[in-house]
Amino acid sequence: MQAVVLVGGFGTRLRPLTFSLPKPLLPVGEHPLLQLLLEQLHTSGMRDVVLATGYHAELIHAFCGDGSRFGLRVRYVHEDEPLGTAGPISLARSLLNGDDFLLINGDILTRFDFRTIHDFRREHEYDLVVAYTRHIYQSPYGVLSLAGADVTGIIEKPRLEQTVSAGIYAAAREVADLVPASSFFTMPQLIEVLLAADRRVGGLEIEDVWQGLETVTHFEDAVRQVAEIQDLHTPPS
């Protein structure tokens, strides 16, 4: 298996934390987020990883090197300008030498076994599989139903559950050829191209630890989850 990991974002929603460090190198517990992701890729049987760098690329290079410290071969492509969530695939195209590859956001914490989505794509012959998780939006307010000025109902703090992309994708190798070269291109755009061409796109729910790290609160949640995982694996004294 090969993986392309997106580590080039500016992390603007996490400033000032990301002024001096790219988001993947922010510490979650005792280790940078990117280290935890690379270790999980190795645990999942991955040995070949391409990092798509951008912001503070030199720090990513200095930390990961050739990947040998993680039991991986790590190679690099670089975005001179932001290319979106799918555009970096075009930069990595020449390095993809297998029948398929994974595309992974570099700002997620997960215990997900990446072999699962790889095997699921092959078994069901999808061109692309999107890993998803369930996210609940809960309003802090009572929400009114109105007919003109008349109140016809009220729901106290309603909950809305949505299935959202987890930033983990498994794709057939030929999908990479659909990404325009060196252009801003997103995963929703790629999915639309596939569906318009009657290509098969599947979804796989993640039922393991997963946390997207978009805000400071998310980082606090991630630190707590890492601490809980470590406690589970620490033998009693």
C-alpha positions as CSV (number, residue, x, y, z in Angstrom):
1,M,0.0,0.0,0.0
2,Q,1.0,3.6,-0.6
3,A,-0.3,6.7,1.0
4,V,-0.3,10.4,0.1
5,V,-0.6,12.5,3.2
6,L,-1.5,16.1,3.0
7,V,0.6,18.2,5.4
8,G,0.8,21.5,3.6
9,G,-2.1,23.5,5.1
10,F,-1.7,26.8,6.9
11,G,-3.7,25.9,9.9
12,T,-5.2,29.3,10.1
13,R,-8.0,28.3,12.5
14,L,-5.3,27.3,15.0
15,R,-3.4,30.5,15.1
16,P,-1.4,31.6,17.0
17,L,-0.3,27.9,17.6
18,T,0.6,27.5,13.9
19,F,2.6,30.7,13.4
20,S,5.8,28.9,14.0
21,L,4.8,25.2,13.4
22,P,2.7,23.5,10.7
23,K,-0.4,21.9,12.2
24,P,0.9,18.3,11.7
25,L,3.8,19.0,14.0
26,L,1.8,20.4,16.9
27,P,2.2,18.1,19.9
28,V,-0.7,15.9,21.0
29,G,0.4,14.6,24.3
30,E,4.1,13.7,24.1
31,H,4.5,13.5,20.3
32,P,3.7,15.5,17.2
33,L,0.4,14.7,15.5
34,L,2.2,13.6,12.3
35,Q,4.3,11.1,14.2
36,L,1.2,9.5,15.6
37,L,-0.3,9.3,12.1
38,L,2.9,7.8,10.6
39,E,3.1,5.3,13.4
40,Q,-0.5,4.2,12.8
41,L,0.3,3.9,9.0
42,H,3.2,1.6,9.9
43,T,1.0,-0.4,12.3
44,S,-1.5,-0.8,9.4
45,G,1.1,-2.3,7.1
46,M,2.1,0.8,5.2
47,R,5.7,1.2,4.1
48,D,5.6,3.8,1.4
49,V,4.4,7.3,2.1
50,V,4.4,10.5,0.1
51,L,4.1,13.8,2.1
52,A,2.5,16.7,0.2
53,T,4.1,19.7,1.9
54,G,3.5,23.4,1.7
55,Y,3.6,25.7,4.7
56,H,6.8,25.3,6.7
57,A,7.8,22.4,4.5
58,E,11.4,22.6,5.8
59,L,10.2,21.7,9.3
60,I,8.3,18.7,8.0
61,H,11.4,17.5,6.1
62,A,13.6,18.0,9.2
63,F,11.3,16.0,11.4
64,C,10.5,13.1,9.0
65,G,13.7,12.8,7.0
66,D,13.6,9.7,4.8
67,G,11.1,8.0,7.2
68,S,13.4,5.3,8.4
69,R,12.8,6.2,12.0
70,F,9.2,5.3,11.5
71,G,9.9,2.1,9.5
72,L,8.7,3.8,6.3
73,R,10.0,5.2,3.1
74,V,9.0,8.8,3.0
75,R,9.2,10.9,-0.1
76,Y,8.0,14.5,-0.7
77,V,6.1,16.6,-3.2
78,H,5.6,20.3,-2.7
79,E,2.8,22.8,-3.3
80,D,4.1,26.1,-4.3
81,E,0.5,27.4,-4.1
82,P,-2.4,25.7,-2.2
83,L,-3.9,23.0,-4.4
84,G,-6.9,22.0,-2.3
85,T,-7.7,18.5,-0.9
86,A,-7.2,16.6,-4.1
87,G,-4.9,18.8,-6.2
88,P,-1.7,17.4,-4.6
89,I,-2.4,14.0,-6.1
90,S,-1.3,15.4,-9.4
91,L,2.1,16.2,-7.9
92,A,2.4,12.7,-6.5
93,R,1.2,10.9,-9.6
94,S,4.7,9.8,-10.8
95,L,5.4,8.3,-7.4
96,L,2.3,6.1,-7.4
97,N,3.4,2.7,-8.6
98,G,0.7,0.3,-7.3
99,D,-2.8,-0.5,-8.3
100,D,-4.3,1.9,-5.7
101,F,-3.3,4.4,-3.0
102,L,-4.7,6.1,0.1
103,L,-5.1,9.8,0.4
104,I,-5.1,11.0,4.0
105,N,-5.4,14.4,5.7
106,G,-2.4,15.1,7.9
107,D,-4.4,16.7,10.7
108,I,-6.3,13.7,12.0
109,L,-5.8,11.5,15.1
110,T,-7.0,8.0,14.6
111,R,-6.5,4.4,15.6
112,F,-8.2,3.3,12.3
113,D,-6.5,0.3,10.6
114,F,-5.9,1.7,7.1
115,R,-5.9,-1.8,5.6
116,T,-9.7,-1.9,6.2
117,I,-10.5,0.8,3.6
118,H,-7.9,-0.6,1.2
119,D,-9.5,-4.1,1.4
120,F,-13.0,-2.7,1.3
121,R,-12.3,-0.8,-2.0
122,R,-10.9,-3.9,-3.6
123,E,-13.5,-6.3,-2.4
124,H,-16.4,-4.1,-3.6
125,E,-14.6,-2.8,-6.7
126,Y,-15.1,0.9,-6.0
127,D,-13.1,3.4,-7.8
128,L,-13.0,5.6,-4.7
129,V,-14.0,4.9,-1.1
130,V,-14.6,7.8,1.4
131,A,-14.2,7.0,5.1
132,Y,-16.8,8.8,7.1
133,T,-17.7,9.4,10.7
134,R,-20.8,10.7,12.4
135,H,-20.9,14.2,13.7
136,I,-23.7,15.7,15.8
137,Y,-24.5,19.4,15.6
138,Q,-26.5,20.5,18.6
139,S,-28.1,23.9,18.8
140,P,-27.6,25.7,22.2
141,Y,-31.0,27.3,21.7
142,G,-34.7,26.5,21.4
143,V,-35.5,26.6,17.7
144,L,-38.9,28.0,16.7
145,S,-41.2,27.1,13.9
146,L,-43.0,30.2,12.6
147,A,-45.9,30.9,10.3
148,G,-45.6,34.6,9.8
149,A,-45.6,36.0,13.3
150,D,-47.3,32.9,14.8
151,V,-45.2,30.4,16.7
152,T,-46.3,26.9,15.6
153,G,-43.8,24.9,17.6
154,I,-40.5,24.9,19.4
155,I,-37.7,22.3,19.7
156,E,-35.4,22.6,22.6
157,K,-31.7,22.4,21.6
158,P,-32.3,20.1,18.5
159,R,-29.6,17.7,17.4
160,L,-28.7,17.1,13.8
161,E,-26.6,14.0,13.0
162,Q,-24.6,14.1,9.8
163,T,-22.2,11.7,8.1
164,V,-19.0,13.6,7.4
165,S,-15.8,12.8,5.5
166,A,-13.1,11.6,7.8
167,G,-10.3,12.8,5.5
168,I,-9.3,9.2,4.6
169,Y,-9.8,7.9,1.0
170,A,-8.8,4.8,-0.9
171,A,-8.6,5.2,-4.7
172,A,-7.8,3.1,-7.7
173,R,-4.6,4.2,-9.4
174,E,-6.4,5.6,-12.5
175,V,-8.3,8.0,-10.3
176,A,-5.1,10.0,-10.0
177,D,-5.2,10.7,-13.7
178,L,-8.5,12.6,-13.3
179,V,-6.9,15.3,-11.2
180,P,-5.8,18.3,-13.2
181,A,-2.1,19.1,-13.1
182,S,-1.0,21.8,-10.6
183,S,-4.5,23.2,-10.2
184,F,-6.6,23.9,-7.1
185,F,-8.9,20.9,-7.0
186,T,-10.9,19.5,-4.1
187,M,-12.2,16.0,-3.1
188,P,-15.8,17.1,-3.6
189,Q,-14.9,18.1,-7.2
190,L,-13.1,14.8,-7.7
191,I,-16.1,12.9,-6.4
192,E,-18.4,14.9,-8.8
193,V,-16.1,14.0,-11.7
194,L,-16.3,10.3,-10.8
195,L,-20.0,10.2,-10.4
196,A,-20.6,12.1,-13.6
197,A,-18.5,9.4,-15.4
198,D,-20.6,6.7,-13.7
199,R,-17.6,5.5,-11.7
200,R,-18.4,3.9,-8.4
201,V,-17.8,5.8,-5.1
202,G,-18.4,4.0,-1.8
203,G,-18.5,5.0,1.9
204,L,-17.0,3.2,4.9
205,E,-17.8,4.2,8.5
206,I,-14.9,4.5,10.9
207,E,-15.8,2.8,14.2
208,D,-12.5,3.4,15.9
209,V,-10.9,6.5,17.5
210,W,-11.0,9.4,15.1
211,Q,-10.6,13.1,15.7
212,G,-10.3,15.9,13.2
213,L,-8.1,18.7,14.6
214,E,-9.6,21.9,13.3
215,T,-9.8,24.0,16.5
216,V,-8.0,24.3,19.9
217,T,-10.9,22.4,21.5
218,H,-10.3,19.5,19.1
219,F,-6.7,19.4,20.2
220,E,-7.7,19.3,23.8
221,D,-10.1,16.4,22.9
222,A,-7.2,14.7,21.1
223,V,-4.8,15.0,24.0
224,R,-7.4,13.5,26.3
225,Q,-8.0,10.6,23.9
226,V,-4.3,9.9,23.6
227,A,-4.0,9.9,27.4
228,E,-6.9,7.4,27.7
229,I,-5.3,5.1,25.1
230,Q,-2.0,5.2,26.9
231,D,-3.7,4.4,30.2
232,L,-5.3,1.4,28.6
233,H,-1.9,0.1,27.4
234,T,0.0,0.8,30.6
235,P,0.3,-2.3,32.8
236,P,-0.6,-1.9,36.5
237,S,2.3,-1.4,38.9
